[in-house]
Amino acid sequence: METLLGIKGPDFVMLAADTTHAHSVVVMKEDENKIHKVADNLLISTVGESGDTEQFTEFIAKNIALYKMRNGYDLSPHSAAHFTRKNLAESLRSRTRYQVFMFIAGYDPAEGPELTFIDYLASAQSVNYAGHGYGSMFCSSIFDRYWHPNITQEEAYDVLKKCVLEIQKRLIVNLKNFNVAVVDKNGVRHLDQISSKSLIDYNAAA
Amino acid sequence: MTTTNKITYNGGCVIAMQGKDCIGIATDRRFGLQSHTAGEDCQKVFHLSPRLYLGLTGLQTDIMTVYNRLLYRKNVYEINEGREVSPKVLTELLSHLLYEHRFGPFFVEPVIAGLDPETLEPYICCMDLIGCANVTNDFVATGTCSDQLVGMCESVWSPNLNATELFKTIAQAMLGSFNRDAVSGWGSSIFILEKDKITERLIRTRKD
């Protein structure tokens, strides 16, 4: 029932994630952060099986930090995504299968922005925009309509607001708040939460 | 994933055809999760060697795993032998890789297309998910719309086509087939490999 969204621009990547942590029908926590800053230029957002999400993300994050300690420079976002996918693919056919859906978002001064969609089967694809979870089903067409190759950060935030409005209207599960983070040449920044309160006066058609 | 068919979960198709001193290999570009299209520029053909292409269709995660593992084995071969791998040898490498997982297979249907590095003879072959190779001298087709592809190829292919005619033939076969398949399509990437050059073309089609 959790939702992740991601959108890539010419020089940034923006991720949004809901903040609800539920155990079957009970909401345990309303302010769970699912977007993790893994390095100065890298964000990972994860949803899926409880426990697997934290364990797998932490494993990847610590290995990326170890790479930096050993070599003196950061792993590029493309390589980080490749490393993540490889580990998930190896765990897929083992006794310890992790069931996680993730986005790897990063900005490299040489290679530019990178948004990688990774499925629970370790299918990885570099995309311009995508989503995970039931909420993402309502957002595909919004992204198709409003994304363009020269999208700015303000426009991308606006597109995410339209997506959240649609999710809150049409998804049976109540996802009150969405955390938003962006990574660009200046590093990682957390933007204002998109919540039902902040969308009260928002006119999606404009 | 227990009730869904793993080979058709992501959708996709690959064909390869032999012409006069040239080969062509083509795939669609869709990355889907059953009925939902998640990506429209998915790469399913990999340029393993200057004169060798590997096309993979099936479960996307296994496509990437098989490609990475085969690339590793090919690189080790080239370091040990000190020469470029030939299509026949690559077929053996891939066949062994897949049969090693006989009872827990990778859900991929590969196609190998290339020119022999020494004789420049065209070579195409397809394989099933456990490595049974089928080497032919006309065309091979795998994927969710393989029935349609084989039918189209049978009617449009003829021997000794030159590079331009081969491109038109492959394009016709691909478009005619994946237009009738819901989980393939969203454009087609076609590579024509000749003695002295490779031409890559992208055909934009209806995205539905």
Boltz contact constraints between the chains, C-beta under 6 A:
constraints:
  - contact:
      token1: [A, 89]
      token2: [B, 61]
      max_distance: 6.0
  - contact:
      token1: [A, 89]
      token2: [B, 65]
      max_distance: 6.0
  - contact:
      token1: [A, 121]
      token2: [B, 61]
      max_distance: 6.0
  - contact:
      token1: [A, 122]
      token2: [B, 61]
      max_distance: 6.0
  - contact:
      token1: [A, 123]
      token2: [B, 60]
      max_distance: 6.0
  - contact:
      token1: [A, 123]
      token2: [B, 61]
      max_distance: 6.0
  - contact:
      token1: [A, 125]
      token2: [B, 31]
      max_distance: 6.0
  - contact:
      token1: [A, 125]
      token2: [B, 39]
      max_distance: 6.0
  - contact:
      token1: [A, 127]
      token2: [B, 39]
      max_distance: 6.0
  - contact:
      token1: [A, 130]
      token2: [B, 38]
      max_distance: 6.0
